[in-house]
């Protein structure tokens, strides 16, 4: 797979893209997905080591999600203001520190803190990569980064596939602490290639008000923390959390409208309907994808009676199909067609889940995984490309960070849906209820795609767009 990515990147390098940036871009981009996936096989041994219940070890997952959801647009904004090099190197340093904390952690609390540091440390890679793609496009005068964007998407999907397997191997060799220790050599590699290959870009000059909007960031963080904590446990007893989220959101809008250099330029963002629609699609498709990844897996084990290894093998076609679809279609920059096909595939997959019998044959389970792999490969890549073309060039990194924020918000929503519809020993009825929820979200995704007329031109070559 790496040779395919290299060939694609070299093809665009012939058009002027600097291929020496490939290594730091890919290394930085995979830090977050590898830590998102590798923890899946670590939770049980960590719980045993510290005598902690599953409700406590779940914070190891939520801590990374919360830190990443907040940190991606914040670090992205810093990249927009000060260039990618310093933020990339600082993120790699934090990632290494988090790895050391995990290796030496005496209790679960320190491990959770390590995951928070890890979440912030892994935030720089993706926004920095999007910034570099945009700056290379401006330098060369060629706005066709499809191969590079595909490389980032496929690299992330590949790491998600091998993450749990790698984690199992590391635990077998050296215990659960090795799943934190892996970040130390990865951080060192990022520091080396970042120092050698990342360009020393000067900070953009934006006038006296070019400093970071700390009050805006604080309100944004309050909004996300309140909302995501409620999604983790959506109960009446926590009614105050959505109220706090609404209050923080209102205060954020007022603040950002009054400051000359806002963290979130709500005027520009509010006027950029296509970009807002893309974020909405990301939220919906992430919710569907994570519902399938977590909910279907839970049902395979607790309802269908498969063991963890069997459930993992059933899901393998999901990832293989997603990677293959991304690699095959990545060179095509047209976005709308990919989203329509991905939306239809989501609906077909969710319908199959809704009709799934409790004693479904293995071939049927594998078939559903293959179908759901199609939107995984198409939707994530198409939405990533859409953000590249739709975002304000001066805020490309923070816009890319917001893309990840909506991704993790969808993951939190999926976790809440899974908790509401599935339980230990769930029958097929629980899976059917979850599938109905997914089907509604998939229908909204497809409707939003069809209604967005701007997608007809987004990503198309200038000559085609002019003739449309």
C-alpha positions in Angstrom: 0.0 0.0 0.0 2.9 2.4 0.8 4.3 1.9 -2.7 0.9 2.8 -4.2 0.8 6.0 -2.1 4.3 6.9 -3.1 3.7 6.5 -6.8 0.5 8.6 -6.6 2.4 11.3 -4.7 5.2 11.3 -7.2 2.8 11.7 -10.0 1.7 14.9 -8.5 5.2 15.9 -7.6 5.8 15.9 -11.3 3.3 18.8 -11.4 5.3 20.6 -8.8 4.3 19.2 -5.4 7.3 18.7 -3.1 7.4 15.0 -2.4 9.9 15.3 0.5 6.9 16.5 2.5 5.2 13.1 2.2 7.0 11.5 5.2 6.2 14.1 7.8 2.6 14.5 6.5 1.9 10.7 6.7 3.6 10.2 10.0 1.8 13.1 11.6 -1.5 12.1 10.2 -1.4 8.5 11.5 -0.6 9.5 15.2 -4.3 10.1 16.0 -5.9 7.1 14.3 -3.3 4.6 15.7 -4.1 5.8 19.2 -7.8 5.8 18.6 -7.8 2.1 17.5 -5.0 0.5 19.5 -6.7 1.3 22.8 -9.6 -1.1 21.9 -7.5 -4.2 22.9 -5.9 -2.5 25.9 -9.0 -1.6 27.9 -9.5 -5.1 29.5 -5.9 -5.7 30.6 -5.7 -2.1 31.9 -8.8 -2.7 33.9 -7.4 -5.9 35.3 -4.1 -4.2 36.2 -5.7 -1.4 38.2 -8.9 -3.2 39.4 -11.0 -0.7 37.5 -14.5 -1.4 36.0 -15.3 -0.9 32.4 -17.1 2.4 33.2 -13.8 3.8 34.4 -11.5 2.5 31.7 -14.0 3.9 29.1 -12.6 7.3 30.1 -9.4 6.3 28.3 -11.4 6.4 25.0 -13.5 9.5 25.9 -10.4 11.5 27.1 -8.7 11.2 23.7 -12.0 12.0 21.9 -12.6 15.1 24.0 -9.0 16.4 23.7 -8.9 15.8 20.0 -12.4 17.4 19.3 -11.3 20.5 21.1 -7.6 20.5 20.1 -7.9 19.9 16.3 -9.4 23.3 15.4 -7.4 25.1 18.1 -4.1 23.7 16.9 -5.3 24.2 13.3 -5.8 27.9 14.0 -2.3 28.1 15.5 -1.0 26.5 12.3 -2.9 29.1 10.2 -1.3 31.9 12.2 2.2 30.7 12.8 2.9 28.0 10.1 3.0 24.2 10.5 6.6 23.5 11.5 6.6 24.7 15.1 3.1 23.2 15.8 4.1 19.9 14.2 7.2 19.6 16.3 5.4 20.7 19.5 2.7 18.1 18.8 5.3 15.3 18.3 7.0 16.3 21.6 3.7 16.1 23.5 3.0 12.7 21.9 6.4 11.4 23.2 5.7 12.8 26.7 2.3 11.1 26.7 4.0 7.8 25.8 6.4 8.1 28.7 3.5 9.0 31.0 1.7 5.9 29.9 4.7 3.7 30.5 5.3 5.0 34.0 1.7 5.6 35.1 1.0 4.4 38.6 -2.8 4.5 38.4 -5.7 4.9 36.0 -5.9 8.7 36.6 -2.4 9.3 35.3 -3.3 7.1 32.3 -6.3 9.2 31.5 -4.1 12.3 31.8 -1.7 10.7 29.4 -4.5 10.1 26.9 -5.5 13.8 27.2 -1.9 14.9 26.5 -1.9 12.4 23.7 -5.1 13.8 22.2 -3.6 17.3 22.1 -0.2 16.1 20.9 -1.7 14.2 17.9 -3.8 17.2 16.9 -1.1 18.9 14.8 -0.4 16.3 12.1 -3.6 16.5 10.0 -4.1 20.4 10.1 -0.4 20.8 9.3 -0.8 18.5 6.3 -3.8 20.3 4.9 -1.9 23.6 5.3 1.1 22.2 3.4 -1.1 20.9 0.6 -2.7 24.3 0.3 0.6 26.2 0.4 2.1 23.8 -2.2 -0.9 24.4 -4.4 -0.4 28.2 -4.2 3.4 27.9 -4.7 3.0 25.7 -7.9 -0.2 27.3 -9.2 -1.7 23.8 -9.5 -4.9 23.2 -7.5 -5.1 19.4 -7.9 -4.0 17.6 -4.7 -6.2 14.6 -5.2 -3.4 12.1 -4.9 -2.0 13.7 -1.7 -5.4 13.9 -0.1 -6.0 10.2 -1.0 -2.7 9.3 0.6 -3.7 10.9 3.9 -7.1 9.2 3.8 -5.8 5.7 2.9 -3.0 6.0 5.5 -5.5 6.8 8.2 -7.8 3.9 7.2 -4.9 1.5 7.0 -3.7 2.4 10.5 -7.2 1.9 11.9 -7.2 -1.6 10.4 -3.9 -2.7 11.8 -4.2 -0.8 15.1 -6.0 -3.5 17.1 -3.8 -6.2 15.6 -0.6 -4.3 16.4 -2.0 -3.6 19.9 -2.6 -7.3 20.5 0.9 -8.1 19.3 2.5 -5.5 21.5 0.5 -6.6 24.6 1.6 -10.2 23.9 5.2 -9.1 23.7 5.4 -6.7 26.6 2.0 -6.0 28.3 -0.5 -3.2 27.9 2.1 -0.4 28.6 3.7 -1.1 25.2 0.5 0.4 23.6 1.6 3.7 25.1 5.3 3.1 24.6 4.8 2.8 20.8 4.3 6.6 20.8 7.9 7.2 21.9 9.6 6.0 18.7 6.8 7.4 16.6 7.3 10.9 18.2 11.1 10.6 17.7 10.5 9.8 14.0 8.2 12.8 13.6 10.7 15.1 15.3 13.5 13.9 13.0 11.6 14.1 9.7 9.8 17.2 10.8 13.0 19.0 11.6 14.6 17.9 8.4 11.8 18.3 5.9 9.1 20.6 7.3 9.5 24.1 5.7 10.4 27.0 7.9 7.4 29.2 7.0 7.2 32.6 8.5 4.1 33.5 10.5 1.5 35.3 8.3 1.2 38.9 9.0 -2.4 39.8 9.9 -2.0 43.0 11.7 -2.1 43.9 15.4 -5.0 41.6 16.1 -3.3 38.5 14.9 -2.9 37.0 18.3 -4.8 33.9 19.5 -8.4 34.5 20.6 -8.1 32.8 24.0 -11.7 33.8 25.2 -13.1 32.4 22.0 -11.2 29.1 22.5 -12.3 28.8 26.1 -16.0 29.2 25.1 -15.5 26.8 22.2 -14.0 24.3 24.7 -16.9 24.8 27.2 -19.4 24.2 24.4 -17.8 21.0 23.2 -17.1 19.6 26.7 -20.7 20.1 27.8 -22.1 18.7 24.7 -19.8 15.6 24.4 -20.2 14.8 28.1 -24.0 14.7 27.7 -23.6 12.5 24.6 -21.6 10.1 26.7 -24.4 9.8 29.2 -27.6 11.2 27.7 -29.8 11.1 30.8 -32.4 13.5 32.3 -30.2 13.8 35.4 -27.6 15.7 33.3 -30.1 18.2 31.8 -27.8 21.0 32.7 -25.1 19.9 30.3 -27.0 20.8 27.0 -28.1 24.0 28.7 -24.5 24.9 29.4 -23.6 24.0 25.8 -26.3 26.3 24.4 -25.2 29.2 26.7 -21.5 28.7 25.8 -22.5 28.6 22.1 -24.4 31.8 22.3 -21.6 33.5 24.2 -19.1 32.2 21.6 -21.1 33.7 18.7 -21.4 37.1 20.5 -17.7 37.1 21.3 -16.5 36.1 17.8 -18.7 38.7 16.2 -17.1 41.5 18.3 -13.4 40.5 18.0 -11.3 41.6 15.0 -9.4 38.3 14.8 -11.8 35.6 16.0 -10.9 32.0 16.7 -14.0 31.0 14.7 -14.9 33.6 12.1 -18.7 33.1 12.4 -19.4 35.7 9.7 -17.4 33.8 7.1 -18.4 30.4 8.4 -22.0 31.3 8.6 -21.9 32.6 5.0 -20.1 29.5 3.8 -23.1 27.2 3.5 -21.3 24.5 1.4 -18.7 24.1 4.2 -21.4 23.9 6.9 -23.2 21.3 4.8 -20.0 19.3 4.6 -19.6 19.4 8.4 -23.2 18.2 8.7 -22.5 15.3 6.4 -19.3 14.4 8.3 -21.3 14.3 11.6 -24.0 12.0 10.0 -21.7 9.6 8.2 -19.4 9.4 11.2 -22.3 8.5 13.4 -23.4 5.8 11.0 -19.9 4.4 10.6 -19.2 4.3 14.3 -22.6 2.8 15.1 -21.7 0.0 12.7 -18.1 -0.4 14.0 -19.1 -0.5 17.7 -22.7 -1.6 17.7 -22.5 -4.3 15.1 -19.3 -5.7 16.8 -21.1 -5.7 20.1 -24.0 -7.6 18.7 -21.8 -10.1 16.9 -20.3 -11.0 20.3 -23.2 -10.7 22.7 -26.1 -11.5 20.3 -24.7 -13.7 17.5 -22.3 -15.5 19.9 -19.0 -15.0 18.1 -15.8 -14.5 20.1 -13.6 -11.4 19.8 -11.4 -13.0 17.1 -14.4 -14.0 15.0 -16.0 -10.6 15.3 -12.7 -9.0 14.2 -12.5 -11.3 11.1 -16.1 -10.4 10.2 -15.2 -6.7 10.2 -12.0 -7.1 8.2 -13.8 -6.8 4.8 -15.2 -3.4 6.0 -11.7 -2.0 6.3 -10.3 -3.7 3.2 -13.2 -2.5 1.1 -12.8 1.1 2.4 -9.1 1.2 1.7 -9.6 -0.3 -1.8 -12.4 2.1 -2.7 -10.4 5.1 -1.5 -7.3 4.0 -3.5 -9.3 3.3 -6.7 -11.4 6.5 -6.7 -9.0 8.9 -5.0 -7.6 10.3 -8.2 -11.0 11.6 -9.3 -11.6 15.0 -7.8 -15.3 15.1 -8.5 -17.0 14.9 -5.1 -20.8 14.7 -5.5 -20.9 11.4 -7.3 -18.8 9.7 -4.5 -21.1 11.1 -1.8 -24.3 9.9 -3.6 -22.9 6.4 -4.1 -21.6 6.4 -0.5 -25.0 7.5 0.7 -26.9 4.8 -1.2 -24.5 2.2 0.1 -25.1 3.4 3.6 -28.8 3.0 3.2 -28.4 -0.5 1.7 -26.1 -1.6 4.5 -28.4 -0.2 7.2 -31.4 -1.9 5.6 -29.6 -5.2 5.6 -28.9 -4.7 9.3 -32.5 -3.9 9.9 -33.5 -7.2 8.2 -30.7 -9.2 9.8 -31.9 -12.5 11.4 -30.6 -13.4 14.8 -28.8 -16.5 13.4 -27.5 -14.9 10.2 -25.1 -16.9 8.2 -21.5 -15.9 8.1 -21.6 -15.1 4.4 -24.4 -12.6 5.1 -22.4 -10.9 7.9 -19.4 -10.6 5.6 -21.6 -9.2 2.9 -22.9 -6.4 5.1 -19.4 -5.6 6.1 -18.4 -5.3 2.4 -21.3 -3.0 1.7 -20.6 -0.7 4.7 -16.9 -0.5 3.5 -18.0 1.4 0.4 -19.3 4.5 2.2 -16.3 4.3 4.6 -14.0 4.7 1.6 -16.0 7.2 -0.4 -17.6 9.5 2.2 -14.6 10.2 4.3 -12.4 11.0 1.3 -15.0 13.1 -0.5 -15.8 15.2 2.6 -12.1 15.7 3.2 -11.7 16.9 -0.3 -14.7 19.1 0.0 -13.3 20.9 3.0 -10.1 21.5 1.1 -11.9 23.3 -1.7 -14.6 25.0 0.4 -12.6 26.4 3.2 -11.1 29.9 3.4 -7.5 29.4 2.3 -6.3 31.5 5.2 -8.1 29.1 7.6 -7.5 25.8 5.9 -5.8 24.2 8.9 -8.5 25.3 11.5 -11.2 24.2 9.0 -9.5 20.8 8.7 -9.4 20.6 12.5 -13.2 21.3 12.7 -13.7 18.4 10.3 -12.1 16.1 12.9 -14.2 17.8 15.6 -17.4 16.8 13.8 -16.1 13.4 13.2 -15.6 12.8 16.9 -18.9 14.4 17.8 -20.4 11.7 15.5 -18.5 9.0 17.3 -19.9 10.3 20.6 -23.4 10.3 19.2 -22.9 6.7 18.0 -21.7 5.6 21.5 -24.8 7.1 23.0 -27.0 5.3 20.4 -25.3 2.0 21.0 -25.8 2.4 24.8 -29.5 3.2 24.3 -30.3 0.3 21.9 -27.9 -2.4 22.8 -27.1 -4.2 26.0 -25.3 -7.3 27.2 -26.9 -10.3 25.5 -28.8 -8.1 23.0 -31.1 -10.0 20.6 -31.6 -9.1 17.0 -34.3 -6.7 18.1 -31.6 -4.4 19.7 -29.6 -4.5 16.4 -32.8 -3.7 14.4 -33.5 -0.6 16.6 -29.9 0.6 16.2 -30.2 -0.1 12.4 -33.3 2.1 12.2 -31.5 4.9 13.9 -28.6 4.5 11.4 -31.1 4.4 8.5 -32.6 7.7 9.5 -29.1 9.3 9.7 -28.2 7.7 6.4 -31.3 9.1 4.8 -30.5 12.6 6.1 -27.0 12.3 4.7 -28.2 11.4 1.2 -30.9 14.1 1.3 -28.3 16.7 2.4 -26.0 15.6 -0.4 -28.7 15.8 -3.1 -29.9 19.2 -1.9 -26.3 20.7 -2.0 -26.1 22.0 -5.5 -22.7 23.5 -4.9 -21.2 20.0 -5.0 -21.8 19.9 -8.8 -18.8 22.1 -9.2 -16.7 21.4 -6.1 -13.5 19.7 -6.9 -14.0 19.9 -10.7 -11.3 21.3 -13.0 -11.7 25.0 -13.7 -12.5 24.4 -17.4 -15.3 21.9 -16.5 -16.7 24.1 -13.9 -16.8 27.1 -16.3 -18.7 25.0 -18.9 -21.2 23.6 -16.3 
